[in-house]
Every structure is written in structure tokens, then in C-alpha cells.
Amino acid sequence: MTTDVSALSLLPRLDWRFLGDPCLGETVFLGDAGHPMLTALQAVDATVAVNPPLPHRAGFDTAVVVAPLEDTLRQAAGLLRPGGRLYVQLSRSATPWQRPSSLRRWRDLASGAGFGEIAAYWHVPSFEGCAHVVPISDRHALHQVARRHQGTTRGAFKSAMLHLATSARATPCVAADVSMVARLRSDATTASGPDTTSVAADATTRLLVTPRFRTSRHVVRLASDPVTRAGLVVKLPRISTDTSGIAHEAAVLRELAERWPAGRGTFPVVRALHVEGHPALVETKVRGTVLTHRYVARRPAESVRAVRSWIESLPVSGSTSTDPQWFGRLVEQPLSELAQWESAGNSTGLSELVRRTVAAASLLCDHDLPLVFEHGDVTCPNVFMDRDGRISLVDWELAEPAGLPGTDMMHFLAFVSFAVAGVHDVPGQVRAFHDSFFGPRPWAARLARSHLRQRGVDEQLLAPLMLATWGRYAAKIGPRLRRLATTVDGESPRLIASVIARDRDVAIWRSLVTSGVTNRRTASFEPEEPPWVI
């Protein structure tokens, strides 16, 4: 096994596990021994059997097949136990008979080899950069994915073509990468001829969302209650032992429901923490659609007003005067843990950043500050807005029930600055951030100061609060990577250094510290109005 960035980034190739039982069990791989799928399998299970010679004992739990030949499915059937799972990849880049357009043929071959419960999934946009795994039989989910391309001329054309293909049931003809999942029938139910049931592995699953950034610990399955048909969100850890994230989120949401009854409906309600014995956070689905970069860029004033109102409605849970451990808990401890990564052998300059941040943030200790319920990641795609302009937030994994005032507001204002500037690369986002807070028309600074006043905080504390905010955001990346890296094969300094170097919040934090933000005039004057009036 390897522990570098490439190995960890291959783990999303195994997200298809979460379409059913995420436990692969004893696995056999049939295909090119140099395929990235095999590398991903070996990253989580070093005992994968690779192209075993025939005859070979049967009894494997899972068979993974890439670029199959005609007899490969019968070979897989001979290696699996009754009820064993089959996963097959079909790609447009393969030979004609191995492409998604030949899916019907492969379904017939699978049925003839003794497989049932055959289901097909489109990996959007590709196996390598997959963001969604969509059941091809679910036209609603397919149309939902098609809508995400709207907004530009090219995107609108692509969306129209996808809608047309979906309506004509021709999705395999336009999809680049498709997978097929099936189970080996038992001897008692084996039958010849085409499989007519075509039952999906999980009848309630509508869409599998597979985050692509390397620090993502979970995949999200959008489903519906089989009885009420109400929308459900199922969050599953990519590594089965990494359950602290969903456990924390469940505890936070339950506490928020107790503290903020008036906010019911603007955050998910926890239904369960296990599904059929496997760790999984089951939550209700919130109303509305994602507040995207495009929407915010077109309606920044409306977006800021709505989100600010929601943030300022979050409950105040205490004060620094009654919590003597607040500075250590919220600032010193997470930053010191982040600084330890530098001693692991990389040269990120974290120790100096931490030292200067803690020194600047210590100014907050001289003031009595309210401690507020903090979401921790108020940005796309976690913010939803319904038709009435009501805001809801999802993904409470980073939440802090007794957090610092201004944190959520500043993070959202940063997101607005990226959207208004139309930038998506890290250097461009850093420039947009600085323009909005320190430029000739620092509209974000004015809004942040106004928010602090509403929370009863001296607006002169904006600078140290800003440093504390982005230092804490940066610090959250260390523990997440540690849990992933140690689960794969121990800590990897090169992995951590590479991800930190590419992280947007780390880049903003570094720019704030190195530019001497505590000496910048973020709160001592009234700037001009922003290009758009709030």
C-alpha cells in the first residue's frame, strides 16, 4: 500500500460501495493489474486476489471487473459465493463492446451468468472525477443532474441534450462512464434467460453525491423514505472506522434542536446513526436549492441579507467571562495541533503562522465576548434557499455549539466576494477576499463590523477575530487528514504538506498573517458603499 496523495485521492473510486453494503469483504479483481481501481482496493484491503488462475475456489464476497471480456462475467460468477456482489466498469474510452452504449448486452450477459438484482449507474462526469453516481433507471435523478449544467450557453445546450437523452431513455449512449452492479443468485433461484426484475441494490436511493476534494471523509446518499417518500440524506464515512465526524454532527444537531426550537426546518433532523449495522448518519432533507456562486453573483444583496438574518438568529450559548477555557479550546489547542504537522518533516511555515495568530488573537481575552452557535462552513454547497427566501444549512460536521462571534458571517462574506469576482482558483480567491475587506471599497469589512455590533461585540475587534477565524478554519484540516492517513497506512508528511499548500482557507490565513492584518484599517473608517447596495 502507498500513502501518498495519489493513493488517498483514489479512494473515491470505491464510492460505489455505498450503493449497498459498504463492506466489500473478500474481494477478487479481474482486469488490468495496473488499473487505478486495483490501487484503490489495495489501499483499503491488501488481501485482494488479482486475476486468480482457473480453476479457483469459489467464495469471494465481491468481484470487481474492469474492461470485461465476454467470458469475464461467467468467470466472476464462478469465483463468487451465492449472493456475492459484482461490480463492472464500462467506459467510453474502451473498445466498442465495453462501452456504456452496450449496457443492455452486458445486462443480458450478467443475467445469463447467473446474476440478478442488476442495476446500472452513471458516474458523472467520469470515473476519475466523479461527483454524482446516478441510477440510470431513475429519470428524476437524471433530470436533476442535467439541471446542474444550466447557466451558460454551453451549459444550457449540454443540459438540454441530457434532458433529451433521459426522456428517450438513451442515457447510456451519452454517458462517458457507467457501472453495473449485480448479485449472484443462489442455486435455488438461478434461471436462464434475461433478467426481468432489474431491481436496484437499494430501492430508496435517488442519488449518490461523491465529494472530490481529498479531505472529504464522507459520501452522501440522497434517498427517500420507503413509506412516507419524504426526502432523506444518508451520510456515510468513506472509511468505516472514521465515525467521529457523523457522531459529532448528530450531537450538534440534537443540541441545536433543543436550543433553537424556532429554527426547526432550517437545519436537518437526525433520524439514526446506523443503517443495517453500518455507521451512517440519517437526516431529514432541508427545503430549497443550493445557493450557488452564480446565484450569489447575480443577487449578492439579497443573498447577504437572507444569510445574515439566519446567522444572527442562531442562539447565543454563553460568554467568554463564564468559560475560562474558551481561548485554549477554540484557538490555542486547534492551532497547536496544526503546528505539529510541521515537525513531521514538511516546510509549511505553520509554526510561525500559529505563533503570530495566537499572539494577535490574545487581544480578545481582554473582552467579554458572547459565545454563539457556530456552523463552521457557511458556503456553497451547504447553504440552501427556498422560494420564500428562507435559508437552511446542511453539513454540520465542523459546527461548534460555543463558537466565536463573527466567524460564520466572515466566512460567508468571503464566499460572496469569490462569487461577485467570478473567481474559482485559490490565488484569485485570495485577491478577491483582500479587495472586499481591505480594498478601496471594502464592503465586506463594513458588513462584518455591522454584524459584530448586532452581536454586542466591539467592532474594533474585527482584525483579531478575523485572524482567529481563518486560523481555526486552517486548523480543521489537520485532524481530518490525520484520521484518513493513519487509517490507510500511517501519517504521511508529504500528503499533509501537499494538501495544506492547496487549501484556500490556509492561503487566506497565511495572507492575513504575512500582510500584518492587525495593523490594517479594517474597522476604523467608513468605506464607500459596495458596487451593490445592501
N, C-alpha and C positions, 0 to 999 in steps of 0.2 A: 504493500500500500504506500501511497505517497501523501504528503501533507501540504503540498504547495497550493498556490491559488487555483491552478487549473484543476486539481483533483477536487477541491471543495466546490468549485463552480460547476462540476459535472453532476453533483448531487441532484439538481433539479431535473436531470434526465430520468430520474426514478420517481418523479411525482405521480406517474400513472398508478403507482401502488395504492394511492389514496382514493382511487375509484371504487375500491372494495376493501378487503382486508389488507392493511398496510404491511403486515408481516409476510415476508417473502418465503420464509422457511428455507428448506434445502433447495438450492437453485441450480439449474443447468442452463448454459448459454450455448446457442447454436448460431454460428456466424463467424465473421472475420475476427480473429483474435486481436486485431489492432483497433477494433471499433471502440469509440468513446463510451458506449453503453457498458461494455465489459469493464472498463476502467472504473466507471461509477459503481457497478455492482461490487467490484473488489474493494472499493473504498469503504463499503459498509459490511461486506462479508467476504473474507479471504478464502472461504471454502467453496466458491463457485466452481462447478465442474464445467470445463470448456471442451466442447465438441468431443464427448466421450466416444471411444470406438464401439462399434456394434459387433456382437450383441452386448448389451449392458443391462445391469439390473434396473428394474423399474422402481418407482417410489419417490421420485422428486416431487416437491410441492409446487414449484414454479418452473416453467420453461420460457426463456426469453429468446426470441428469434428475430434476427435482423437479416434483410435481403434474402428471404426464403426461396428455396427451390421447390419444385412440385412435390418431392417426397419428404421435405423437411417437416411438414406438419404431422405426417404419419410417424416419422422418427420421434418427434416430440411426444406424440400420444403413447409411444412405446416406452418412454422414459418417465412419464408422469404416473402418479398414483391416481386412483379414481377420485374425481373431484378436484384434481390438481389444476392450477391456473396456467393458461397460455397467454403470452403477450407477443404480438407480432408487429414489426415496424414496416410500413410501406412508404417509400419516398419517391417523389417525382424525379429525383436525380438518379434513380436506379434504372435498370433495364425495363422495357415496356411492361412485361408481365409482373413486375414487382412494384408498380406504381399504384397510387391511390385509385386511379381510374379503373383498375382491375379488381377493386374491392369485392364486387359481387362474386367473382370467380374464386377468390380466396375464402370467402364465407362458405361457398359450396364445398371447397376442398376441406375446410376445417370440419364442417358437418360430416362429410364422408369419412374423415379420420376418427370420428367418434366424439367430437366436441359439441357442446350445447351452450346455451346462455351466451350466444355470440353477440357482441356489441362493438361498434366502431366509433372512433373518436378522432376529431380533427384537432391537431396541435397547431395553434395559431400564435405566431405566423409560421413557426418551424419547430422541429425537434430541438435545435440548438438554442434558439431564443424564445422558447415557449412562454407565453403569458397567459393563455387560456387553453384548457382541454375541454372540447365541446362535444357532447353526444351528437352524432350525425343524425340520429333518429328524432332529436328534439328540435323541431323547427323554431320554437320560441327562443331557445338559447342561441340558435344560429342567427336569427334576425337580431338578437341583442348584440352579438359580437359584430355583425355587419354595421350596426349603427355607430360603432366607435370610430369608423373611418370618416364620418361626416365632418364638415367644417372647412375644407378646402376644395378647390375644383377637382384636383386629382383624387382626393379622398372621397368626394361625393360620387365620382364615377366608379371608384372601386366599391363603395358601399352599394350602389345601385346594381352592379354586377353580382355581388354576393347575395343580395336580396333576390335577384332573379334566379340565380342558381339554386338557392334554398327553396324557393317556391316551386321550381321544376324538379326538385329532389335530385339535383345534379351536383351536390357539394363535392363528392369525391373527384369530379372532373376538374374542379378549380383549386382544390386543396393541394398544397405542396407536400405536406406530411400527414399521414393518417396511421393510427394504430388500431389493431383489432385485439380484443380481449375475449377469452372464452374459458370454459371449464370442461374438463374431460368427464364425459358421462360415465356412470357406473355400468357394470355389465348388465344390470337388470333393466337399464333404460336405454342402452345403446340401440340405435336403429340406423338403418341405411337410408340413403336419400338426403335431400336438402333439409336443413334445419328450418322449421317453420315457426319456431317460437320467437327467436331473435330477441330474447329478454336481456335488458341491460343488467350490468352487475348490481346496480343499486337503482331501483325504480324511482326513488325520490330525488336523485342527483340531477341538477339542471346545468351546472357549470362548475368547472374546477379552475380556480384562479391560482396561478403559479408565479409568485413574485420572482424576478430575475436577479435582484441585487444580492451580492454574495453573503451579506449578513442576515438575510431573511431566514428566520428559524421555522416558519410555518407555511403551509399551503392552506387555501381556503376553499371549501366546497359549498357552493350555493345550492340549496335543496329546498324541498317543500315538505311540510308535514303530510304524511300519507292519509291522515284522517281529515284535518281541517284545511289542508292545502295552503296554510299560512307559510310565508317565507321564513326559512331558517338559514343561518350561517354556521358552518361547522369548521372550526379552526383546528388543524392537526399538526403536531410537531413533525418536522422532516426527519428528526432522529427521535426514536420512541422514548429514550430516557431523558430527553430535554423537555421536561414538563413544567419547569418553573415559570415560563412565560405565560402559559394559559392559566396556571394556578393563580398567579398574581393578577391577571386581568379579571378572572372570575371574582376574586376577593374585592378588587377595586369597584367593580360594577355593583356588587351587592351592597357595599358600603355607600356608594353614591345613591342607590335607590332608597336607602334609609335616610340619608341626609337631605336629599333633594326630591321630595315627592312631586313637586311642581314640574320637575324636569322630565317626568316619565314620558316616554315616547321620543325623546331626543337622544337617547343612548340605548344600546341593546339591553335586553333582559336575559340573564343566564338561565338556561334550561337544564344543562347537565355538564359534567366534566368527564364522562366516559361514554363511549359508544361500543356496545358489544365487547366490553372488556378492554378496549384500547383507549389510551388517553386522547381526549378530544373535547374542545370547548364548544358547546352548542348554545347559540344565542339567537334571539329573535332578529329579524331583519328590520332596519330602520327605513323610514319613508324618504322618498325623494331620489334625486340623481346626484352624482358626484359633481362637486364644484370644481370644474376643470380650469386649467390655465386659460383656455380660450374664453370661457365664460367670464372669468375674473378680469381678463384683459379688456373685454367689451363693457363690463359693468363693475368697475372697481369700487365706486362709491356705494352702490347697492350691496356688494359683497362684504365690504368692510363694516357697514352699518349692521348687517344681519349677524355676522360672526362676532362682532364686538358685543352686541347685545347678549348673545348666548354666553360668551366668556364671562361677562360681568354678572350673569345670573348664577354662575357656579358658586356653591356655598363657601363661605369663609369658615375654615375648620379650626382656627386657633390664632396664636400670635407668637412672635419670637420672644416676648417677655415671659411667657409661660412655658416655653420649650427651650431650656438651656442647651440642649444638644442639637439645635436646628442647624447651626453653621457646620458642625462636623458631619452631620448626616447628609445635608444637601449639597455641600460644597467641598469640604476638605476630604472626606472619605472617598467619594467617587473620583475626584481628581487625582488623589494619591494612588488609587488603584490603576488609573490610566497611565500615570508616570512610570509604573513598574514595567510596562512593556518596553520602555527604552533600555532598561537594564538587561533585557532579554537578548540584546545583540543587534538592535537596529539603531539608526541615527535619525530619529524623527524630531529631535529637539523638544520632546514632550516635557521633560523635567523643568526646563526654563519657562515654558509656557505655563505650566502649573504653578510654579513659584510666583510668577508675576500676576497671575489671575487671582490666586488666594490672597495676595497682598492687597490688590485693588478691591476685591470683594469684601475684605475685612472691614471696610468702612461701613458696611451695612450693620455691623454688630453694635454700632453706637445709636441705632434707631430701633424703635418698636414697630415692627412690620406685621401686617396681617399675613397669616399662612392660609393659602387658598387651595381648593381642589384643582389640581393641575392635570390636564390631559396629557401633555408632553409631546404631542406630534400633530399640531393643528395645521395640516397642509393636505394637498392632494395626494392620495385619493381617499383621505379619511373624513373629509367634510362633505356632507350631503345637504341639499336644499330642495324642499318640495315646492309645489306650485304656489303655495301661500307665502313663500319666503321663509318658512320655518327651517331652522338649522338643526341638524343632528350630526353626531360624531361617532365613528367606529374605531376599532383598533386601540384599545386602552391598555395595551401591554406596557407602555412606558409611563403610565399615569402615576402621580404622587398625590395621595389624599391631603397632605400638608405641604404644599409646594410654595415656591416664591411668587409674589405678585408680579405681573407683567410678563411672565415667561411665555404663556400661550399667546398673548397679544403680539409680542415682538416676533415670535416665530411666524405667525400668520401674516404680519406686515411684510416680513421678508419674502414669503411666498407671493404676496401681491406685487412686490417690487420685481420679482422674476417674471411674473405674468405680464405686467404692464410693459416691461422692457423687451419681452419676447425672447428671453434667453433660456437655454437649457444646459449649456456647458458650465462647468464649475468656475472657470475664470470670469465668464460673463455674469454669472450669478453673484460673484463677489463684488464686481463693479456695480451691478445694479443695487445691491444691498448698501454699499457705501454712498452711492448717489442719493438714495432715498433717505438715509439718516444723516449724512454729512455734506451733501452736495449743495449747490446754490439754492435749491428749493427742497429742503429736507422735510417733506410732508410726513414721512414715517415717524420722525422724531416728534413732531407736533402731536400726532395721534397717540404715540406711546406715552408722552407726558400727560395728555388728557386722560388716558386710561388710568395712569398711576394716581392722578388726583381723584378720580372716581373711586378708587380703592382706598383712599385715605393715605397715600404714600407721597412723601416729599418728592416732587418731580426732579429735584437736583440729584436724586439717587439713580437716575436713568443709566448713567455710564457704568457704575459698578454692577447694577442689576443686569445690564447687557452683557458684560464680561462673564458674570456668573451663569447667565442663561446659556451662552454658547459653549462655555467650558463644560457645563453639565451635559449638554447635548453630545459633545465630543466624547465625554467620559462613558456614555452609554454604549459606545461601540466596542469597548474593550471586553466587558463581561460577555457580551453576545458572541464575540469571536472566540473567546476562551472556551466557552461551552461547546461550540462547534468543532474547534480544532482538537480539543482533548478527546472528544468522542471519536473523531476519525483516527487520529494516531498521535496524540500528544500536541503540545503547543508548538507553533511554528512562527518564529520571529519574523521571517520574511513575509509570511502571509499577513500578519498584523500590520507590518510596515507598509505593504503594498496597498491594503485596503484603507488605512488611515490616510495615505497620501492622496487617495482618490475621493475621499469623503468631503461632501460640500460643507457640512457644519464644522468640520475640523478646519477647512480652509478659511471659513468666515471667522472662526475663533482665532486662528493664527493671525489673520489680517488685523483683527481688532487689537490684539496684544502688541504686535510689532509696530502698529501705527500710533500707539500711545493713546488709546481711546479715552483714558481718564483725563487727558489734557485737551480733548477735543470739545468743542462747544456744541454739545448735543441738546442742552437743556437751558441755556442761559439767554436765549433770544427767541423772538417770534419770527419764524421763517415766512416766506411768501406762501400763498395758497398753492397747493399742488396743481398740476395741469388739469386735474378733475376735482371738483369740489365735493367735500364730504360734510 
